[in-house]
Amino acid sequence: MERTLFLELFQPFAQYRNPFTFYYAQTFPLPPKSTIIGMLQNATGRYYDPAFWALKLSVHGGFESSFENYQSLIMGRVTLRTLGGNVALMNRGRRLYGLGPKSQRYPVVQQELFNGRIYLFLRGDENIIMEISTALRRMPKVLSLGRSEDIIFIKNDLSIKPSESAEVKRDLWLTYPTYILSETKGGEKFPLKNQKYPVYSLPLKVQFENKVGENFVPVKSKAEISKKTERRTEFGKVIHTGYDYTIHLREGSKVNIETHKVTLSDGTDKIFKILTDYGWL
């Protein structure tokens, strides 16, 4: 049996790294599905559990502003080595810290987001949804979304009743920025008329796997991680909309939407519209 959960989050700072950018570290405007699922696995203590990837996510909200932060970062793989009886972090044959020559740092301009209000809709197996809700209400640790320093504050946690689907033709008005899949898994493209929205290749699933014989088996705990573990990432193309945007559909096309009315932590009622076929990641 499925259940839908609504989460209202506040995040002072964030950087959801776009992996396709290098010397300029661009951030996605909203957290991708892979980042959110990782946070939920961390909250419940079910690290790497592949059952979480079956959850559907609809992401809404935005940040007040963005800025650029100039940093010196280590490029490449970081490994552990034993030197003189001590364990040391190494990069390109040199220590990250301590005495002697250090690993080279490289200047990188990093885009960051400021003052974010994020609204998440989670849909999936009732047992997993209830486990997430319980874990978030009794958090044993401070949670982050993105980098380890990008902490979040959970302002609201509501169980949402199923919403009836309505058919929309011609245009659709959205209050908050959101992600829309550019096409379904079946290959049906979103019937967008006005091609003016930014498009991102978003990580939708990140799974760690170990090779057993000729097959790859998903990792289910930290104890199963080794140097030979492979990380497999699945990307999907999404459209990012803005605040109070009207989406115009191609002539003769139609889409189905779900309308959810929720009460936020400040007592105000807000309406969120989710495209049935394209709004769930």
C-alpha positions as CSV (number, residue, x, y, z in Angstrom):
1,M,0.0,0.0,0.0
2,E,1.3,3.5,-0.9
3,R,1.4,6.6,1.2
4,T,2.4,10.2,0.5
5,L,4.4,12.3,2.9
6,F,5.0,16.1,2.7
7,L,8.1,17.6,4.1
8,E,8.8,21.3,4.6
9,L,12.5,22.1,4.9
10,F,14.6,25.2,5.6
11,Q,18.2,25.3,4.5
12,P,20.5,28.3,5.2
13,F,23.2,27.4,2.6
14,A,23.4,24.7,-0.1
15,Q,25.6,23.4,-2.9
16,Y,24.1,20.6,-5.0
17,R,27.1,19.9,-7.2
18,N,26.5,19.5,-10.9
19,P,29.0,16.7,-11.7
20,F,29.3,17.9,-15.3
21,T,31.1,21.1,-14.2
22,F,34.7,21.2,-13.1
23,Y,36.7,24.4,-12.8
24,Y,33.4,26.2,-12.1
25,A,31.4,24.2,-9.6
26,Q,27.8,24.9,-10.6
27,T,25.0,23.9,-8.3
28,F,21.6,22.5,-9.3
29,P,18.8,25.0,-8.3
30,L,17.0,22.3,-6.2
31,P,18.3,19.1,-4.7
32,P,18.3,16.1,-7.1
33,K,16.6,12.8,-6.2
34,S,19.9,11.1,-5.5
35,T,20.9,13.6,-2.8
36,I,17.5,13.5,-1.1
37,I,17.4,9.7,-1.1
38,G,20.9,9.7,0.5
39,M,19.7,12.0,3.2
40,L,16.7,9.7,4.0
41,Q,18.9,6.6,4.1
42,N,21.2,8.5,6.5
43,A,18.2,9.6,8.7
44,T,16.9,6.0,9.0
45,G,20.3,4.3,9.2
46,R,19.5,2.3,6.1
47,Y,22.6,3.3,4.2
48,Y,22.7,2.2,0.6
49,D,19.4,0.3,0.9
50,P,18.2,-0.2,-2.7
51,A,14.5,-0.3,-1.6
52,F,14.6,3.6,-1.1
53,W,15.1,4.1,-4.9
54,A,11.6,2.9,-5.5
55,L,10.3,6.0,-3.8
56,K,8.8,8.7,-6.0
57,L,9.8,12.3,-5.3
58,S,8.4,15.7,-6.3
59,V,10.6,18.6,-5.4
60,H,9.4,22.3,-5.1
61,G,10.7,25.5,-3.7
62,G,13.7,27.7,-4.1
63,F,16.4,30.0,-2.6
64,E,16.5,33.7,-2.1
65,S,19.8,34.2,-3.9
66,S,23.0,32.6,-5.1
67,F,26.6,33.7,-4.7
68,E,30.1,32.5,-5.7
69,N,32.6,31.2,-3.2
70,Y,36.3,31.1,-4.2
71,Q,37.9,27.9,-2.8
72,S,41.0,25.8,-3.0
73,L,40.0,22.2,-3.5
74,I,41.9,18.9,-3.9
75,M,41.4,17.4,-7.4
76,G,41.3,13.7,-8.0
77,R,41.1,10.6,-5.8
78,V,41.9,10.6,-2.1
79,T,43.3,7.3,-0.7
80,L,44.5,5.9,2.7
81,R,48.0,4.7,3.2
82,T,50.1,3.6,6.1
83,L,53.3,5.7,6.5
84,G,55.7,5.2,9.4
85,G,53.0,3.2,11.3
86,N,50.4,6.0,10.9
87,V,47.4,6.1,8.5
88,A,47.7,9.1,6.2
89,L,45.3,10.6,3.6
90,M,47.1,10.7,0.2
91,N,46.4,12.4,-3.1
92,R,48.7,12.0,-6.1
93,G,51.4,10.5,-4.0
94,R,51.5,13.3,-1.4
95,R,49.9,13.8,2.0
96,L,46.8,16.0,2.4
97,Y,48.0,17.1,5.9
98,G,51.0,16.9,8.1
99,L,54.7,17.4,7.6
100,G,56.5,17.4,4.3
101,P,55.2,18.2,0.8
102,K,51.4,18.5,0.6
103,S,49.0,17.6,-2.2
104,Q,48.3,20.4,-4.6
105,R,45.2,22.5,-4.1
106,Y,43.5,24.0,-7.1
107,P,41.4,27.3,-7.2
108,V,37.8,26.6,-8.0
109,V,34.9,29.0,-8.1
110,Q,31.9,27.4,-6.4
111,Q,28.4,28.5,-6.8
112,E,26.3,28.4,-3.6
113,L,22.7,29.0,-2.7
114,F,21.4,31.1,0.2
115,N,18.2,30.9,2.3
116,G,16.2,28.0,0.8
117,R,12.7,26.8,1.4
118,I,12.2,23.3,0.0
119,Y,9.0,21.4,-0.2
120,L,9.2,17.6,-0.8
121,F,6.5,15.1,-1.6
122,L,7.5,11.5,-1.0
123,R,5.4,8.6,-2.3
124,G,6.0,4.9,-1.9
125,D,5.7,1.8,0.3
126,E,3.7,2.7,3.4
127,N,6.2,1.0,5.7
128,I,9.2,2.9,4.4
129,I,7.3,6.2,4.4
130,M,6.3,5.7,8.1
131,E,9.8,4.8,9.0
132,I,11.1,8.0,7.4
133,S,8.5,10.1,9.2
134,T,9.4,8.5,12.6
135,A,13.1,8.9,12.0
136,L,12.7,12.6,11.0
137,R,10.7,13.4,14.2
138,R,13.3,11.7,16.4
139,M,16.5,12.5,14.7
140,P,19.6,11.1,16.5
141,K,21.9,13.3,14.4
142,V,21.9,16.6,12.5
143,L,21.0,16.0,8.9
144,S,22.5,17.7,5.9
145,L,21.3,17.9,2.3
146,G,24.2,18.2,-0.2
147,R,27.6,18.8,1.5
148,S,28.1,17.7,5.1
149,E,28.0,21.3,6.2
150,D,24.7,22.1,4.4
151,I,22.4,21.3,7.4
152,I,18.6,21.3,7.1
153,F,15.8,22.2,9.5
154,I,12.6,20.2,9.2
155,K,9.7,22.7,9.7
156,N,6.8,20.4,8.9
157,D,5.9,16.7,8.4
158,L,2.5,15.9,7.1
159,S,0.8,12.7,5.8
160,I,-1.1,13.6,2.6
161,K,-4.3,12.1,1.5
162,P,-4.5,10.8,-2.1
163,S,-5.5,13.5,-4.6
164,E,-7.7,13.0,-7.6
165,S,-6.1,13.7,-10.9
166,A,-7.5,16.5,-13.2
167,E,-6.9,17.0,-16.9
168,V,-5.2,20.2,-18.0
169,K,-5.2,21.6,-21.6
170,R,-3.4,24.6,-23.1
171,D,-1.5,26.0,-20.0
172,L,-0.7,25.3,-16.4
173,W,0.3,27.9,-13.7
174,L,2.9,26.8,-11.1
175,T,3.5,28.8,-7.9
176,Y,6.9,27.3,-6.9
177,P,9.9,26.3,-9.0
178,T,9.9,22.5,-9.6
179,Y,11.5,19.8,-11.6
180,I,9.6,18.3,-14.6
181,L,10.8,15.2,-16.4
182,S,11.4,16.1,-20.1
183,E,10.1,12.6,-21.0
184,T,8.6,9.6,-19.2
185,K,10.4,6.2,-18.9
186,G,8.2,5.1,-21.8
187,G,9.8,7.8,-24.0
188,E,6.8,10.1,-24.1
189,K,8.1,13.7,-24.2
190,F,6.5,16.5,-22.2
191,P,4.4,18.6,-24.5
192,L,6.0,21.9,-23.8
193,K,5.3,24.8,-26.2
194,N,7.4,27.6,-24.9
195,Q,11.0,26.3,-24.9
196,K,12.4,28.8,-22.4
197,Y,13.3,26.8,-19.3
198,P,16.7,25.6,-18.2
199,V,17.3,21.9,-18.7
200,Y,19.6,19.8,-16.4
201,S,20.8,16.2,-16.6
202,L,19.9,15.2,-13.0
203,P,21.2,12.2,-11.1
204,L,18.1,10.2,-10.3
205,K,19.7,7.1,-8.8
206,V,23.1,6.3,-7.4
207,Q,23.7,2.7,-6.5
208,F,26.9,1.0,-5.1
209,E,27.5,-2.5,-6.4
210,N,29.9,-5.3,-5.9
211,K,30.7,-7.9,-8.6
212,V,29.8,-11.4,-7.6
213,G,30.7,-13.9,-10.3
214,E,29.4,-12.4,-13.5
215,N,26.7,-10.3,-11.8
216,F,26.7,-7.0,-9.9
217,V,25.0,-7.1,-6.5
218,P,23.7,-3.9,-4.8
219,V,25.5,-2.9,-1.6
220,K,23.2,-2.9,1.4
221,S,25.5,-1.7,4.2
222,K,28.8,0.2,4.8
223,A,30.5,-3.1,5.7
224,E,30.2,-4.3,2.1
225,I,32.0,-1.3,0.6
226,S,35.5,-2.0,-0.7
227,K,38.0,-0.6,-3.2
228,K,36.4,-2.7,-5.9
229,T,32.9,-1.4,-5.2
230,E,31.5,0.3,-8.3
231,R,29.3,3.4,-8.2
232,R,26.6,3.4,-10.9
233,T,24.6,6.6,-11.5
234,E,21.5,7.0,-13.6
235,F,20.7,10.5,-15.0
236,G,17.5,11.9,-16.3
237,K,16.8,15.1,-18.2
238,V,14.6,17.6,-16.3
239,I,13.1,21.0,-16.9
240,H,13.4,23.6,-14.1
241,T,10.6,26.1,-13.8
242,G,10.6,29.5,-12.0
243,Y,8.3,31.2,-9.5
244,D,4.8,31.9,-10.7
245,Y,5.4,30.5,-14.2
246,T,2.8,29.6,-16.7
247,I,3.7,26.5,-18.8
248,H,2.1,26.6,-22.2
249,L,1.3,23.2,-23.8
250,R,1.5,22.4,-27.4
251,E,-1.8,22.7,-29.3
252,G,-4.0,19.6,-29.0
253,S,-2.0,18.2,-26.0
254,K,-3.1,17.6,-22.4
255,V,-1.6,16.5,-19.1
256,N,-2.9,15.3,-15.8
257,I,-2.1,17.0,-12.5
258,E,-2.5,16.3,-8.8
259,T,-3.4,19.3,-6.6
260,H,-2.4,19.2,-2.9
261,K,-3.4,21.8,-0.4
262,V,-1.1,21.8,2.7
263,T,-0.7,23.9,5.8
264,L,2.9,25.2,6.2
265,S,4.6,25.7,9.5
266,D,3.7,29.4,9.6
267,G,0.0,28.5,9.4
268,T,-0.6,29.5,5.8
269,D,-2.3,27.2,3.3
270,K,-0.4,26.6,0.0
271,I,-1.5,24.7,-3.1
272,F,1.1,22.5,-4.9
273,K,0.4,21.1,-8.4
274,I,2.2,17.9,-9.4
275,L,2.2,16.6,-13.0
276,T,1.1,13.0,-12.6
277,D,3.4,11.6,-15.3
278,Y,6.2,14.2,-15.3
279,G,6.3,15.7,-11.8
280,W,7.5,12.6,-9.9
281,L,11.2,11.8,-10.2
